[in-house]
Amino acid sequence: MRMWQCVVCGLVYEEEKGWPEDGIAPGTAWEDVPAEWTCPECGVSKAEFEMVEF
């Protein structure tokens, strides 16, 4: 599974964990996260996330 990081605040979205608080189930691929989803920490759009490898 891949991880995506907000370039503004550093929050990491892990596909494996999803974001259940926003209705995104564990295992949800980044491509399947709704386009209108925003960073829960700083509010920027999904477009402000970049794929990262840890």
CHARMM-style PDB file with segment names, atoms N, HN, CA, C and O in Angstrom:
ATOM      1  N   MET     1       0.830  -1.188   0.000  1.00  0.00      PROA
ATOM      2  CA  MET     1       0.000   0.000   0.000  1.00  0.00      PROA
ATOM      3  C   MET     1       0.877   1.254   0.000  1.00  0.00      PROA
ATOM      4  O   MET     1       1.985   1.276   0.536  1.00  0.00      PROA
ATOM      5  N   ARG     2       0.339   2.271  -0.613  1.00  0.00      PROA
ATOM      6  HN  ARG     2      -0.561   2.253  -1.049  1.00  0.00      PROA
ATOM      7  CA  ARG     2       1.092   3.523  -0.719  1.00  0.00      PROA
ATOM      8  C   ARG     2       0.661   4.517   0.355  1.00  0.00      PROA
ATOM      9  O   ARG     2      -0.374   4.355   1.002  1.00  0.00      PROA
ATOM     10  N   MET     3       1.484   5.550   0.526  1.00  0.00      PROA
ATOM     11  HN  MET     3       2.325   5.682   0.002  1.00  0.00      PROA
ATOM     12  CA  MET     3       1.185   6.626   1.469  1.00  0.00      PROA
ATOM     13  C   MET     3       1.292   7.950   0.728  1.00  0.00      PROA
ATOM     14  O   MET     3       2.112   8.113  -0.175  1.00  0.00      PROA
ATOM     15  N   TRP     4       0.453   8.884   1.125  1.00  0.00      PROA
ATOM     16  HN  TRP     4      -0.214   8.752   1.859  1.00  0.00      PROA
ATOM     17  CA  TRP     4       0.417  10.211   0.515  1.00  0.00      PROA
ATOM     18  C   TRP     4       0.553  11.244   1.617  1.00  0.00      PROA
ATOM     19  O   TRP     4      -0.107  11.139   2.651  1.00  0.00      PROA
ATOM     20  N   GLN     5       1.411  12.253   1.408  1.00  0.00      PROA
ATOM     21  HN  GLN     5       1.948  12.338   0.568  1.00  0.00      PROA
ATOM     22  CA  GLN     5       1.680  13.251   2.435  1.00  0.00      PROA
ATOM     23  C   GLN     5       1.245  14.635   1.973  1.00  0.00      PROA
ATOM     24  O   GLN     5       1.492  15.035   0.835  1.00  0.00      PROA
ATOM     25  N   CYS     6       0.594  15.354   2.880  1.00  0.00      PROA
ATOM     26  HN  CYS     6       0.394  15.029   3.804  1.00  0.00      PROA
ATOM     27  CA  CYS     6       0.195  16.730   2.615  1.00  0.00      PROA
ATOM     28  C   CYS     6       1.455  17.595   2.550  1.00  0.00      PROA
ATOM     29  O   CYS     6       2.260  17.592   3.482  1.00  0.00      PROA
ATOM     30  N   VAL     7       1.624  18.330   1.459  1.00  0.00      PROA
ATOM     31  HN  VAL     7       0.970  18.332   0.702  1.00  0.00      PROA
ATOM     32  CA  VAL     7       2.824  19.158   1.309  1.00  0.00      PROA
ATOM     33  C   VAL     7       2.764  20.406   2.179  1.00  0.00      PROA
ATOM     34  O   VAL     7       3.772  21.094   2.342  1.00  0.00      PROA
ATOM     35  N   VAL     8       1.597  20.707   2.738  1.00  0.00      PROA
ATOM     36  HN  VAL     8       0.778  20.149   2.605  1.00  0.00      PROA
ATOM     37  CA  VAL     8       1.454  21.900   3.573  1.00  0.00      PROA
ATOM     38  C   VAL     8       1.747  21.592   5.040  1.00  0.00      PROA
ATOM     39  O   VAL     8       2.561  22.271   5.666  1.00  0.00      PROA
ATOM     40  N   CYS     9       1.082  20.564   5.595  1.00  0.00      PROA
ATOM     41  HN  CYS     9       0.420  20.013   5.087  1.00  0.00      PROA
ATOM     42  CA  CYS     9       1.223  20.310   7.037  1.00  0.00      PROA
ATOM     43  C   CYS     9       1.926  18.999   7.379  1.00  0.00      PROA
ATOM     44  O   CYS     9       2.293  18.783   8.534  1.00  0.00      PROA
ATOM     45  N   GLY    10       2.121  18.117   6.392  1.00  0.00      PROA
ATOM     46  HN  GLY    10       1.823  18.292   5.454  1.00  0.00      PROA
ATOM     47  CA  GLY    10       2.839  16.873   6.636  1.00  0.00      PROA
ATOM     48  C   GLY    10       1.975  15.688   7.032  1.00  0.00      PROA
ATOM     49  O   GLY    10       2.511  14.603   7.258  1.00  0.00      PROA
ATOM     50  N   LEU    11       0.662  15.848   7.125  1.00  0.00      PROA
ATOM     51  HN  LEU    11       0.226  16.730   6.942  1.00  0.00      PROA
ATOM     52  CA  LEU    11      -0.217  14.732   7.454  1.00  0.00      PROA
ATOM     53  C   LEU    11      -0.046  13.622   6.422  1.00  0.00      PROA
ATOM     54  O   LEU    11       0.089  13.900   5.230  1.00  0.00      PROA
ATOM     55  N   VAL    12      -0.050  12.371   6.869  1.00  0.00      PROA
ATOM     56  HN  VAL    12      -0.160  12.146   7.837  1.00  0.00      PROA
ATOM     57  CA  VAL    12       0.145  11.245   5.968  1.00  0.00      PROA
ATOM     58  C   VAL    12      -1.149  10.439   5.875  1.00  0.00      PROA
ATOM     59  O   VAL    12      -1.725  10.048   6.890  1.00  0.00      PROA
ATOM     60  N   TYR    13      -1.600  10.194   4.631  1.00  0.00      PROA
ATOM     61  HN  TYR    13      -1.133  10.511   3.806  1.00  0.00      PROA
ATOM     62  CA  TYR    13      -2.734   9.304   4.368  1.00  0.00      PROA
ATOM     63  C   TYR    13      -2.155   7.963   3.951  1.00  0.00      PROA
ATOM     64  O   TYR    13      -1.423   7.873   2.965  1.00  0.00      PROA
ATOM     65  N   GLU    14      -2.487   6.920   4.706  1.00  0.00      PROA
ATOM     66  HN  GLU    14      -3.082   6.993   5.506  1.00  0.00      PROA
ATOM     67  CA  GLU    14      -2.021   5.574   4.384  1.00  0.00      PROA
ATOM     68  C   GLU    14      -3.199   4.792   3.820  1.00  0.00      PROA
ATOM     69  O   GLU    14      -4.225   4.635   4.482  1.00  0.00      PROA
ATOM     70  N   GLU    15      -3.046   4.303   2.593  1.00  0.00      PROA
ATOM     71  HN  GLU    15      -2.213   4.431   2.055  1.00  0.00      PROA
ATOM     72  CA  GLU    15      -4.132   3.555   1.957  1.00  0.00      PROA
ATOM     73  C   GLU    15      -4.569   2.387   2.832  1.00  0.00      PROA
ATOM     74  O   GLU    15      -5.759   2.083   2.916  1.00  0.00      PROA
ATOM     75  N   GLU    16      -3.625   1.740   3.475  1.00  0.00      PROA
ATOM     76  HN  GLU    16      -2.658   1.986   3.407  1.00  0.00      PROA
ATOM     77  CA  GLU    16      -3.910   0.589   4.327  1.00  0.00      PROA
ATOM     78  C   GLU    16      -4.867   0.947   5.468  1.00  0.00      PROA
ATOM     79  O   GLU    16      -5.723   0.143   5.838  1.00  0.00      PROA
ATOM     80  N   LYS    17      -4.718   2.158   6.026  1.00  0.00      PROA
ATOM     81  HN  LYS    17      -4.022   2.810   5.725  1.00  0.00      PROA
ATOM     82  CA  LYS    17      -5.534   2.578   7.168  1.00  0.00      PROA
ATOM     83  C   LYS    17      -6.774   3.369   6.762  1.00  0.00      PROA
ATOM     84  O   LYS    17      -7.745   3.427   7.516  1.00  0.00      PROA
ATOM     85  N   GLY    18      -6.749   3.982   5.568  1.00  0.00      PROA
ATOM     86  HN  GLY    18      -5.960   3.935   4.955  1.00  0.00      PROA
ATOM     87  CA  GLY    18      -7.860   4.836   5.166  1.00  0.00      PROA
ATOM     88  C   GLY    18      -7.976   6.038   6.090  1.00  0.00      PROA
ATOM     89  O   GLY    18      -7.003   6.440   6.728  1.00  0.00      PROA
ATOM     90  N   TRP    19      -9.171   6.605   6.157  1.00  0.00      PROA
ATOM     91  HN  TRP    19      -9.962   6.278   5.640  1.00  0.00      PROA
ATOM     92  CA  TRP    19      -9.434   7.710   7.093  1.00  0.00      PROA
ATOM     93  C   TRP    19     -10.881   7.565   7.545  1.00  0.00      PROA
ATOM     94  O   TRP    19     -11.749   8.332   7.129  1.00  0.00      PROA
ATOM     95  N   PRO    20     -11.143   6.555   8.420  1.00  0.00      PROA
ATOM     96  CA  PRO    20     -12.522   6.248   8.836  1.00  0.00      PROA
ATOM     97  C   PRO    20     -13.301   7.439   9.390  1.00  0.00      PROA
ATOM     98  O   PRO    20     -14.523   7.499   9.249  1.00  0.00      PROA
ATOM     99  N   GLU    21     -12.605   8.385  10.017  1.00  0.00      PROA
ATOM    100  HN  GLU    21     -11.612   8.337  10.131  1.00  0.00      PROA
ATOM    101  CA  GLU    21     -13.274   9.556  10.576  1.00  0.00      PROA
ATOM    102  C   GLU    21     -13.999  10.364   9.502  1.00  0.00      PROA
ATOM    103  O   GLU    21     -14.976  11.056   9.789  1.00  0.00      PROA
ATOM    104  N   ASP    22     -13.513  10.269   8.264  1.00  0.00      PROA
ATOM    105  HN  ASP    22     -12.720   9.706   8.031  1.00  0.00      PROA
ATOM    106  CA  ASP    22     -14.127  10.973   7.137  1.00  0.00      PROA
ATOM    107  C   ASP    22     -14.868  10.019   6.200  1.00  0.00      PROA
ATOM    108  O   ASP    22     -15.218  10.391   5.080  1.00  0.00      PROA
ATOM    109  N   GLY    23     -15.106   8.787   6.661  1.00  0.00      PROA
ATOM    110  HN  GLY    23     -14.822   8.484   7.571  1.00  0.00      PROA
ATOM    111  CA  GLY    23     -15.847   7.829   5.855  1.00  0.00      PROA
ATOM    112  C   GLY    23     -15.032   7.118   4.788  1.00  0.00      PROA
ATOM    113  O   GLY    23     -15.597   6.527   3.868  1.00  0.00      PROA
ATOM    114  N   ILE    24     -13.698   7.168   4.902  1.00  0.00      PROA
ATOM    115  HN  ILE    24     -13.239   7.647   5.649  1.00  0.00      PROA
ATOM    116  CA  ILE    24     -12.833   6.494   3.936  1.00  0.00      PROA
ATOM    117  C   ILE    24     -12.327   5.202   4.586  1.00  0.00      PROA
ATOM    118  O   ILE    24     -11.501   5.233   5.498  1.00  0.00      PROA
ATOM    119  N   ALA    25     -12.834   4.085   4.105  1.00  0.00      PROA
ATOM    120  HN  ALA    25     -13.505   4.060   3.364  1.00  0.00      PROA
ATOM    121  CA  ALA    25     -12.551   2.789   4.716  1.00  0.00      PROA
ATOM    122  C   ALA    25     -11.090   2.372   4.556  1.00  0.00      PROA
ATOM    123  O   ALA    25     -10.443   2.749   3.579  1.00  0.00      PROA
ATOM    124  N   PRO    26     -10.565   1.594   5.512  1.00  0.00      PROA
ATOM    125  CA  PRO    26      -9.225   1.035   5.357  1.00  0.00      PROA
ATOM    126  C   PRO    26      -9.113   0.285   4.040  1.00  0.00      PROA
ATOM    127  O   PRO    26     -10.044  -0.407   3.629  1.00  0.00      PROA
ATOM    128  N   GLY    27      -7.969   0.425   3.380  1.00  0.00      PROA
ATOM    129  HN  GLY    27      -7.212   0.988   3.713  1.00  0.00      PROA
ATOM    130  CA  GLY    27      -7.736  -0.238   2.104  1.00  0.00      PROA
ATOM    131  C   GLY    27      -8.184   0.583   0.900  1.00  0.00      PROA
ATOM    132  O   GLY    27      -8.078   0.125  -0.237  1.00  0.00      PROA
ATOM    133  N   THR    28      -8.687   1.798   1.143  1.00  0.00      PROA
ATOM    134  HN  THR    28      -8.773   2.171   2.067  1.00  0.00      PROA
ATOM    135  CA  THR    28      -9.134   2.646   0.036  1.00  0.00      PROA
ATOM    136  C   THR    28      -7.935   3.234  -0.688  1.00  0.00      PROA
ATOM    137  O   THR    28      -7.119   3.938  -0.093  1.00  0.00      PROA
ATOM    138  N   ALA    29      -7.837   2.937  -1.979  1.00  0.00      PROA
ATOM    139  HN  ALA    29      -8.500   2.365  -2.462  1.00  0.00      PROA
ATOM    140  CA  ALA    29      -6.742   3.474  -2.797  1.00  0.00      PROA
ATOM    141  C   ALA    29      -6.895   4.990  -2.923  1.00  0.00      PROA
ATOM    142  O   ALA    29      -8.009   5.513  -2.909  1.00  0.00      PROA
ATOM    143  N   TRP    30      -5.783   5.679  -3.046  1.00  0.00      PROA
ATOM    144  HN  TRP    30      -4.878   5.254  -3.057  1.00  0.00      PROA
ATOM    145  CA  TRP    30      -5.784   7.131  -3.160  1.00  0.00      PROA
ATOM    146  C   TRP    30      -6.675   7.594  -4.312  1.00  0.00      PROA
ATOM    147  O   TRP    30      -7.371   8.603  -4.198  1.00  0.00      PROA
ATOM    148  N   GLU    31      -6.651   6.863  -5.404  1.00  0.00      PROA
ATOM    149  HN  GLU    31      -6.086   6.043  -5.497  1.00  0.00      PROA
ATOM    150  CA  GLU    31      -7.457   7.217  -6.566  1.00  0.00      PROA
ATOM    151  C   GLU    31      -8.954   7.169  -6.261  1.00  0.00      PROA
ATOM    152  O   GLU    31      -9.752   7.828  -6.928  1.00  0.00      PROA
ATOM    153  N   ASP    32      -9.326   6.384  -5.251  1.00  0.00      PROA
ATOM    154  HN  ASP    32      -8.678   5.849  -4.710  1.00  0.00      PROA
ATOM    155  CA  ASP    32     -10.734   6.230  -4.888  1.00  0.00      PROA
ATOM    156  C   ASP    32     -11.187   7.181  -3.786  1.00  0.00      PROA
ATOM    157  O   ASP    32     -12.370   7.219  -3.448  1.00  0.00      PROA
ATOM    158  N   VAL    33     -10.260   7.947  -3.226  1.00  0.00      PROA
ATOM    159  HN  VAL    33      -9.299   7.917  -3.500  1.00  0.00      PROA
ATOM    160  CA  VAL    33     -10.634   8.970  -2.247  1.00  0.00      PROA
ATOM    161  C   VAL    33     -11.355  10.081  -3.021  1.00  0.00      PROA
ATOM    162  O   VAL    33     -10.853  10.533  -4.050  1.00  0.00      PROA
ATOM    163  N   PRO    34     -12.510  10.522  -2.549  1.00  0.00      PROA
ATOM    164  CA  PRO    34     -13.260  11.549  -3.284  1.00  0.00      PROA
ATOM    165  C   PRO    34     -12.429  12.804  -3.553  1.00  0.00      PROA
ATOM    166  O   PRO    34     -11.652  13.236  -2.702  1.00  0.00      PROA
ATOM    167  N   ALA    35     -12.597  13.377  -4.730  1.00  0.00      PROA
ATOM    168  HN  ALA    35     -13.228  13.026  -5.422  1.00  0.00      PROA
ATOM    169  CA  ALA    35     -11.839  14.566  -5.140  1.00  0.00      PROA
ATOM    170  C   ALA    35     -12.084  15.745  -4.211  1.00  0.00      PROA
ATOM    171  O   ALA    35     -11.216  16.604  -4.056  1.00  0.00      PROA
ATOM    172  N   GLU    36     -13.267  15.794  -3.588  1.00  0.00      PROA
ATOM    173  HN  GLU    36     -13.972  15.096  -3.714  1.00  0.00      PROA
ATOM    174  CA  GLU    36     -13.589  16.918  -2.706  1.00  0.00      PROA
ATOM    175  C   GLU    36     -13.058  16.747  -1.286  1.00  0.00      PROA
ATOM    176  O   GLU    36     -13.227  17.631  -0.447  1.00  0.00      PROA
ATOM    177  N   TRP    37     -12.406  15.593  -1.012  1.00  0.00      PROA
ATOM    178  HN  TRP    37     -12.269  14.875  -1.694  1.00  0.00      PROA
ATOM    179  CA  TRP    37     -11.833  15.362   0.316  1.00  0.00      PROA
ATOM    180  C   TRP    37     -10.740  16.386   0.574  1.00  0.00      PROA
ATOM    181  O   TRP    37      -9.975  16.720  -0.331  1.00  0.00      PROA
ATOM    182  N   THR    38     -10.660  16.883   1.790  1.00  0.00      PROA
ATOM    183  HN  THR    38     -11.281  16.612   2.525  1.00  0.00      PROA
ATOM    184  CA  THR    38      -9.620  17.842   2.157  1.00  0.00      PROA
ATOM    185  C   THR    38      -8.826  17.313   3.348  1.00  0.00      PROA
ATOM    186  O   THR    38      -9.297  16.456   4.095  1.00  0.00      PROA
ATOM    187  N   CYS    39      -7.637  17.831   3.507  1.00  0.00      PROA
ATOM    188  HN  CYS    39      -7.254  18.527   2.900  1.00  0.00      PROA
ATOM    189  CA  CYS    39      -6.771  17.443   4.620  1.00  0.00      PROA
ATOM    190  C   CYS    39      -7.471  17.776   5.939  1.00  0.00      PROA
ATOM    191  O   CYS    39      -7.861  18.922   6.163  1.00  0.00      PROA
ATOM    192  N   PRO    40      -7.631  16.780   6.811  1.00  0.00      PROA
ATOM    193  CA  PRO    40      -8.303  17.027   8.083  1.00  0.00      PROA
ATOM    194  C   PRO    40      -7.515  17.934   9.030  1.00  0.00      PROA
ATOM    195  O   PRO    40      -8.079  18.467   9.986  1.00  0.00      PROA
ATOM    196  N   GLU    41      -6.233  18.109   8.775  1.00  0.00      PROA
ATOM    197  HN  GLU    41      -5.775  17.676   7.998  1.00  0.00      PROA
ATOM    198  CA  GLU    41      -5.412  18.967   9.637  1.00  0.00      PROA
ATOM    199  C   GLU    41      -5.402  20.431   9.193  1.00  0.00      PROA
ATOM    200  O   GLU    41      -5.573  21.334  10.013  1.00  0.00      PROA
ATOM    201  N   CYS    42      -5.201  20.662   7.892  1.00  0.00      PROA
ATOM    202  HN  CYS    42      -5.062  19.929   7.226  1.00  0.00      PROA
ATOM    203  CA  CYS    42      -5.033  22.052   7.448  1.00  0.00      PROA
ATOM    204  C   CYS    42      -6.053  22.500   6.403  1.00  0.00      PROA
ATOM    205  O   CYS    42      -6.114  23.681   6.061  1.00  0.00      PROA
ATOM    206  N   GLY    43      -6.862  21.551   5.888  1.00  0.00      PROA
ATOM    207  HN  GLY    43      -6.813  20.591   6.165  1.00  0.00      PROA
ATOM    208  CA  GLY    43      -7.949  21.915   4.999  1.00  0.00      PROA
ATOM    209  C   GLY    43      -7.624  22.080   3.525  1.00  0.00      PROA
ATOM    210  O   GLY    43      -8.496  22.467   2.747  1.00  0.00      PROA
ATOM    211  N   VAL    44      -6.389  21.795   3.119  1.00  0.00      PROA
ATOM    212  HN  VAL    44      -5.681  21.480   3.750  1.00  0.00      PROA
ATOM    213  CA  VAL    44      -6.066  21.927   1.693  1.00  0.00      PROA
ATOM    214  C   VAL    44      -6.671  20.764   0.908  1.00  0.00      PROA
ATOM    215  O   VAL    44      -7.063  19.753   1.491  1.00  0.00      PROA
ATOM    216  N   SER    45      -6.744  20.909  -0.403  1.00  0.00      PROA
ATOM    217  HN  SER    45      -6.425  21.731  -0.876  1.00  0.00      PROA
ATOM    218  CA  SER    45      -7.365  19.899  -1.250  1.00  0.00      PROA
ATOM    219  C   SER    45      -6.477  18.668  -1.418  1.00  0.00      PROA
ATOM    220  O   SER    45      -5.285  18.678  -1.109  1.00  0.00      PROA
ATOM    221  N   LYS    46      -7.102  17.622  -1.914  1.00  0.00      PROA
ATOM    222  HN  LYS    46      -8.070  17.613  -2.165  1.00  0.00      PROA
ATOM    223  CA  LYS    46      -6.407  16.359  -2.189  1.00  0.00      PROA
ATOM    224  C   LYS    46      -5.233  16.568  -3.140  1.00  0.00      PROA
ATOM    225  O   LYS    46      -4.256  15.820  -3.092  1.00  0.00      PROA
ATOM    226  N   ALA    47      -5.319  17.577  -4.002  1.00  0.00      PROA
ATOM    227  HN  ALA    47      -6.112  18.184  -4.042  1.00  0.00      PROA
ATOM    228  CA  ALA    47      -4.263  17.870  -4.979  1.00  0.00      PROA
ATOM    229  C   ALA    47      -2.951  18.280  -4.306  1.00  0.00      PROA
ATOM    230  O   ALA    47      -1.894  18.248  -4.936  1.00  0.00      PROA
ATOM    231  N   GLU    48      -3.016  18.660  -3.043  1.00  0.00      PROA
ATOM    232  HN  GLU    48      -3.874  18.686  -2.531  1.00  0.00      PROA
ATOM    233  CA  GLU    48      -1.818  19.105  -2.315  1.00  0.00      PROA
ATOM    234  C   GLU    48      -1.095  17.961  -1.615  1.00  0.00      PROA
ATOM    235  O   GLU    48      -0.270  18.200  -0.733  1.00  0.00      PROA
ATOM    236  N   PHE    49      -1.393  16.726  -1.995  1.00  0.00      PROA
ATOM    237  HN  PHE    49      -2.064  16.532  -2.711  1.00  0.00      PROA
ATOM    238  CA  PHE    49      -0.732  15.553  -1.415  1.00  0.00      PROA
ATOM    239  C   PHE    49       0.194  14.947  -2.460  1.00  0.00      PROA
ATOM    240  O   PHE    49      -0.115  14.950  -3.651  1.00  0.00      PROA
ATOM    241  N   GLU    50       1.325  14.428  -2.010  1.00  0.00      PROA
ATOM    242  HN  GLU    50       1.576  14.425  -1.042  1.00  0.00      PROA
ATOM    243  CA  GLU    50       2.284  13.752  -2.878  1.00  0.00      PROA
ATOM    244  C   GLU    50       2.554  12.353  -2.337  1.00  0.00      PROA
ATOM    245  O   GLU    50       2.570  12.136  -1.125  1.00  0.00      PROA
ATOM    246  N   MET    51       2.766  11.412  -3.248  1.00  0.00      PROA
ATOM    247  HN  MET    51       2.753  11.588  -4.232  1.00  0.00      PROA
ATOM    248  CA  MET    51       3.088  10.048  -2.827  1.00  0.00      PROA
ATOM    249  C   MET    51       4.489  10.039  -2.203  1.00  0.00      PROA
ATOM    250  O   MET    51       5.422  10.645  -2.729  1.00  0.00      PROA
ATOM    251  N   VAL    52       4.612   9.346  -1.082  1.00  0.00      PROA
ATOM    252  HN  VAL    52       3.854   8.853  -0.654  1.00  0.00      PROA
ATOM    253  CA  VAL    52       5.899   9.259  -0.389  1.00  0.00      PROA
ATOM    254  C   VAL    52       6.204   7.803  -0.081  1.00  0.00      PROA
ATOM    255  O   VAL    52       5.309   6.959  -0.045  1.00  0.00      PROA
ATOM    256  N   GLU    53       7.468   7.527   0.138  1.00  0.00      PROA
ATOM    257  HN  GLU    53       8.196   8.212   0.109  1.00  0.00      PROA
ATOM    258  CA  GLU    53       7.905   6.201   0.544  1.00  0.00      PROA
ATOM    259  C   GLU    53       8.666   6.347   1.845  1.00  0.00      PROA
ATOM    260  O   GLU    53       9.573   7.172   1.963  1.00  0.00      PROA
ATOM    261  N   PHE    54       8.287   5.540   2.818  1.00  0.00      PROA
ATOM    262  HN  PHE    54       7.551   4.870   2.722  1.00  0.00      PROA
ATOM    263  CA  PHE    54       8.948   5.584   4.123  1.00  0.00      PROA
ATOM    264  C   PHE    54       9.760   4.338   4.329  1.00  0.00      PROA
ATOM    265  OT1 PHE    54      10.397   4.181   5.371  1.00  0.00      PROA
TER     266      PHE     54
END
